[in-house]
Amino acid sequence: MKVGILGTGFGAYHASIYKKISSIESVKIFGRNVDKLSNIKADLGIDVTNNIDDILNDPDIDLIDVCLPNHLHTEYVIKALEKGKNVFCETTISSSLEGAEAIAAAENKYGKRVFINLFILFHPSYRYLHQVIANNELGKLREIHVKRLTPAIWGSLGFETIVTNLMIHEIDFVTWILGEPDNIYAVGSSKNNNEANVTALLKYSDTAAVITGSSMFPKSYPFTVEYEAIFDNGVIIYHEEFSKNGNSRNLTKYTSYEKEEIISDQGRNPYEEVIRHVLECCDTGNETILSVDRALSSFRTALRIKGLIYK
């Protein structure tokens, strides 16, 4: 398979993953920064271009990986579909609901497949929790608290973007395990246009999910993700920190009988797992959990939360 990548931000990381996969015949990446392209070519040994049409119009490219800014996703996903390519699109699916729905319509129109990078669904700790729920291992899930906490290192994450650009990953996961909520309540505070804290309560018939996203942590604080899942017959707690000194991860299950540290598959890279899944689905036609419909479900929920914090 031959892959074209649009964007040299996260696209460069995607390229490094494709290079590890034996079934990939070639990778070509588009970017506007000539120096960055030169570095990518030197580091990875792949073709580069500063003309986006070199990728869109290349008849030999099978899959186009869209790593452009969110507001460009709709335009270039649809252009790739028009050219007869399958598409792997970075999250968030689009910058607007109308744009996301246009992608869904184009996928149906052109008969090619679109995969959205809902990478949290391939993270070992979240997949473990999904499995526990699916197997009814601890009884009914009554409440789940999920968090994503970061210093102001990712650009603007104020009220305008924090829900769709940061919290979207936790929303992806919650809507995967529980669906779209019956009711949503949300509160937020903002330090400035670039930093904010938002907490949303998603209410279901017999379960509640609390999602917190914050970009108001000081730079000395490590980027942190965590969840606490409360069941009838136990609790599962996950906490992971990323810092310049290294990462730390704990996943623990508590029942009436024991405390168990969960370690299976914790070393797997969710980004690599996602890309391998996309390639397999392109080859086999298998169903995917990275569908546009699933991305639309979480995006609708994110926009509902965003609307509440602006009121």
RAKA-V659972 format. One record per backbone hydrogen bond with DSSP energy under -1.0 kcal/mol. NH is the residue of the N-H (numbers start at 0). CO is the residue of the C=O. E is the energy in kcal/mol with one decimal. If there is no record, write none. Layout:
[[NH	CO	E] [NH	CO	E]]
This chain:
[[2	25	-2.4] [3	62	-2.6] [4	27	-3.0] [5	64	-3.0] [6	29	-2.2] [11	8	-1.0] [13	9	-2.2] [14	10	-2.5] [15	11	-1.7] [16	12	-1.4] [17	13	-2.5] [18	14	-2.0] [19	16	-1.6] [20	17	-1.5] [23	20	-1.6] [24	0	-2.7] [27	2	-2.0] [28	46	-2.1] [29	4	-3.0] [30	48	-1.9] [36	32	-2.3] [37	33	-2.3] [38	34	-2.1] [39	35	-2.3] [40	36	-2.6] [41	37	-2.2] [42	38	-2.7] [43	39	-2.9] [44	40	-1.8] [46	26	-1.6] [48	28	-2.0] [53	50	-1.7] [54	51	-1.2] [55	51	-2.1] [56	52	-2.5] [57	54	-1.1] [60	57	-1.2] [61	1	-2.3] [62	1	-1.7] [63	85	-2.6] [64	3	-3.3] [65	87	-2.8] [66	5	-2.7] [71	68	-2.4] [72	69	-1.5] [75	71	-2.1] [76	72	-2.8] [77	73	-2.1] [78	74	-1.9] [79	75	-2.0] [80	76	-2.1] [81	77	-2.6] [82	78	-1.3] [83	80	-1.9] [84	79	-2.2] [85	61	-1.9] [86	112	-2.9] [87	63	-2.4] [88	114	-3.3] [89	65	-2.5] [99	95	-2.0] [100	96	-2.6] [101	97	-1.8] [102	98	-1.7] [103	99	-1.9] [104	100	-2.2] [105	101	-2.3] [106	102	-2.4] [107	103	-1.7] [108	104	-2.1] [109	105	-2.7] [110	106	-1.2] [114	86	-2.8] [115	289	-3.0] [116	88	-2.7] [117	115	-2.5] [118	116	-1.8] [120	117	-2.0] [121	118	-2.1] [122	119	-1.1] [126	122	-2.7] [127	123	-2.2] [128	124	-1.4] [129	125	-2.3] [130	126	-2.3] [131	127	-2.2] [132	128	-2.3] [133	129	-2.7] [134	130	-2.4] [135	132	-1.2] [136	131	-2.1] [141	229	-2.8] [142	229	-1.6] [143	207	-2.1] [144	227	-2.3] [145	209	-2.8] [146	225	-2.6] [147	211	-1.8] [148	223	-2.9] [149	213	-2.4] [152	150	-2.2] [156	193	-2.4] [160	157	-1.2] [161	157	-2.8] [164	160	-2.7] [165	161	-1.5] [166	161	-2.5] [168	165	-1.0] [170	166	-2.3] [171	167	-2.7] [172	168	-1.7] [173	169	-2.7] [174	170	-2.5] [175	171	-1.2] [176	172	-2.0] [177	173	-2.4] [178	174	-1.1] [181	202	-1.9] [182	202	-1.7] [184	200	-2.3] [186	198	-2.3] [188	196	-2.5] [190	194	-1.5] [191	194	-1.4] [196	188	-2.9] [197	212	-2.8] [198	186	-2.5] [199	210	-2.9] [200	184	-3.5] [201	208	-3.6] [202	182	-3.0] [203	206	-2.8] [207	141	-1.5] [208	201	-2.5] [209	143	-2.9] [210	199	-2.8] [211	145	-2.5] [212	197	-2.6] [213	147	-2.1] [214	195	-2.8] [216	149	-1.4] [220	217	-2.1] [222	241	-1.5] [223	148	-2.9] [224	239	-2.2] [225	146	-1.8] [226	237	-2.0] [227	144	-2.2] [228	235	-3.0] [229	142	-3.4] [230	233	-3.0] [231	139	-1.5] [232	137	-2.4] [234	253	-2.3] [235	228	-2.2] [236	251	-2.8] [237	226	-2.7] [238	249	-2.5] [239	224	-2.6] [240	247	-2.5] [241	222	-2.7] [245	242	-1.9] [247	240	-2.0] [249	238	-2.5] [251	236	-2.8] [252	259	-3.0] [253	234	-3.3] [254	257	-2.5] [259	252	-3.0] [261	250	-3.1] [265	262	-1.5] [267	264	-1.5] [272	268	-2.4] [273	269	-2.3] [274	270	-2.0] [275	271	-2.4] [276	272	-2.1] [277	273	-2.6] [278	274	-2.4] [279	275	-2.2] [280	276	-2.6] [281	277	-2.3] [282	278	-2.0] [283	279	-2.7] [284	280	-2.6] [294	290	-2.1] [295	291	-2.8] [296	292	-1.8] [297	293	-1.8] [298	294	-2.3] [299	295	-2.7] [300	296	-1.6] [301	297	-2.5] [302	298	-2.4] [303	299	-1.8] [304	300	-2.1] [305	301	-2.7] [306	302	-2.2] [307	303	-1.4] [308	304	-1.7] [310	307	-1.0]]
